[in-house]
Structure formats: C-alpha cells, structure tokens
Amino acid sequence: MTDRIPSISESEWEVMTVLWHGAPKTANEVILSLQECTDWKPKTIRTLLDRLVQKNVVGVNKNQRIYTFFPLYSQDECQQAEAQSFIKRIYGGTVKSMLVQFIQEDSLSDEEINELRTILAKKQKKDE
C-alpha cells in the first residue's frame, strides 16, 4: 500500500495538511491558509500545488469555473508511507532498531512505558 504513494517534501507536506483539513479547496484558499503560518509567496504555493498534482498526490476538479484541489491519499496513508520510508532509509527497515534507539535516548515516563506495553500486548494478541 505505502509503496505506491510518491514521496513528498516538507513544503508539499504543509500544502497537504491544509487540504486534509477541509478539501476541496481553491488555490486561493490554500494560499490564504498557508500565508497565515508561512512567508511563502502565492506563486510558490501554486508551484507546490502543481508539483503535488504532477505526482498524483493531489487531484484537481476542473468541472467548475474555479479549479478545486483535493488529496488523493489520506493523511494516515501518507504518514504510514513516510514512516516506512524513514525506517527503511535510516534503520535498514527494522522497526526494532528504531524503537531501541528512541527508548535508550529518551527518558520515558511510567505512563508512556505502560502505554507502549499496552500497544505491544494488543499487537501480539492481534498477530496470534
């Protein structure tokens, strides 16, 4: 599933976040949303939208006088693809290596440790 989702840049991710929260949106709506939290020019944002359309990550509704843009993948699908790409690239594809490093490097609260145990127990039951 995640292999078919094209890789997107950090800037493109920002555009996708706007679209995931209330698509379809016109280019101007995307521009206004992004200009609230970035200093990007309208032309930059239009270029990012065009790139996402070319990558087949964003669709365009051309049936109206004003084009509207919408995501072709859910936020969850893109997050899973990004996570898999990261794990593959940085940790050789093994989740265990990543988890061990994070657990050893970060101090976890008792609550976080218990939450991780619960998640792992649920995963183990699901796989049985």
Salt bridges, closest charged atoms under 4 A:
GLU12 OE2 - ARG51 NH1 3.51
GLU12 OE1 - LYS55 NZ 2.83
GLU77 OE2 - ARG4 NH2 3.71
ASP127 OD2 - LYS123 NZ 3.35
